[in-house]
Amino acid sequence: MELENGTGRQRFTPEQIIAKLREVDVLVGRGSTAIEACRQVGIAEQTLYRWRKEYGGLKVYQARRMKNLERENVRLKKLVADLALDKAILQEASPSHRREAIEQVRRALL
């Protein structure tokens, strides 16, 4: 758990989130209301519903894998955006300078 940007807001790992969701489920199963269970666990009721929507039914390893895939997806989207920009720049270059520009890009990538 870490504090986010000094705002006092906590960020939980997927493992911690799943543990808190299970803890709330146990408390509700014992007769507590969702609001009471959230207070005991230390999260807001809205956070509970948001976490259930995102992590409901996932095992710890599945949540970890999902987060890793999300990070990889962001990285790949940035890469595609960079390549699309390079392509647009090359298409705008005059045909006589196009070969020269292509060679410069190839050298930069290697």
C-alpha positions in Angstrom: 0.0 0.0 0.0 1.3 3.4 -0.9 0.1 7.0 -0.6 -0.8 8.7 -3.9 0.7 12.1 -4.6 0.6 13.2 -0.9 -3.2 13.4 -1.0 -3.6 10.8 1.7 -5.3 8.5 -0.7 -4.1 4.9 -0.5 -3.4 2.7 -3.6 -3.7 -1.0 -3.0 -2.1 -3.8 -5.0 -4.4 -6.3 -6.7 -3.6 -8.8 -4.0 -4.6 -6.4 -1.2 -7.8 -5.5 -3.1 -8.9 -9.1 -3.4 -8.1 -9.7 0.2 -10.2 -6.8 1.3 -13.1 -7.9 -1.0 -13.0 -11.4 0.7 -12.9 -9.8 4.1 -16.0 -7.7 3.3 -17.7 -10.8 1.9 -17.0 -12.6 5.2 -18.3 -9.8 7.3 -21.5 -9.5 5.2 -21.9 -13.2 5.5 -21.8 -12.9 9.3 -24.7 -10.4 9.2 -23.0 -7.0 8.8 -24.2 -4.6 6.2 -22.0 -3.6 3.3 -21.6 -0.1 4.8 -20.5 -1.5 8.2 -18.1 -4.0 6.6 -16.5 -1.3 4.5 -15.9 0.8 7.6 -14.3 -2.1 9.4 -12.1 -2.8 6.4 -11.2 0.8 6.0 -12.6 1.5 2.5 -15.5 3.6 1.1 -18.6 1.9 0.0 -18.2 3.3 -3.5 -14.7 1.8 -3.6 -16.2 -1.6 -2.7 -18.5 -1.5 -5.7 -15.8 -0.3 -8.0 -13.5 -3.0 -6.9 -16.2 -5.7 -7.2 -16.8 -4.5 -10.8 -13.2 -4.7 -11.7 -11.9 -7.6 -9.6 -15.1 -9.6 -8.7 -14.5 -13.3 -9.0 -10.8 -13.0 -9.9 -8.1 -15.0 -8.2 -4.9 -13.2 -7.1 -2.8 -14.5 -10.0 -5.6 -13.5 -12.4 -5.7 -10.0 -11.1 -1.9 -9.7 -11.2 -1.9 -10.9 -14.8 -4.7 -8.5 -15.8 -2.7 -5.5 -14.4 0.4 -6.7 -16.2 -1.5 -7.0 -19.5 -3.0 -3.5 -19.0 0.5 -2.1 -18.6 1.7 -3.9 -21.7 -1.3 -2.6 -23.6 -0.4 1.0 -22.7 3.2 0.5 -23.8 2.1 -1.0 -27.1 -0.4 1.8 -27.7 2.4 4.4 -27.3 4.6 2.4 -29.7 1.8 2.3 -32.3 1.2 6.1 -31.9 4.9 6.8 -32.4 5.1 4.6 -35.5 1.9 6.3 -36.9 3.5 9.7 -36.4 6.7 8.6 -38.1 4.6 7.3 -41.0 2.7 10.5 -41.3 5.9 12.5 -41.3 7.4 10.3 -44.0 4.3 10.6 -46.2 4.4 14.4 -46.0 8.0 14.5 -47.0 8.7 15.2 -50.7 9.5 12.1 -52.7 13.1 13.2 -53.3 13.7 13.5 -49.6 11.6 10.4 -48.7 14.4 7.9 -49.1 16.8 10.0 -47.1 14.3 10.3 -44.3 13.6 6.6 -44.3 17.3 5.9 -43.9 17.6 8.3 -41.0 14.6 6.7 -39.3 16.2 3.2 -39.8 19.5 4.4 -38.4 17.7 5.9 -35.4 15.8 2.7 -34.7 18.9 0.5 -34.8 
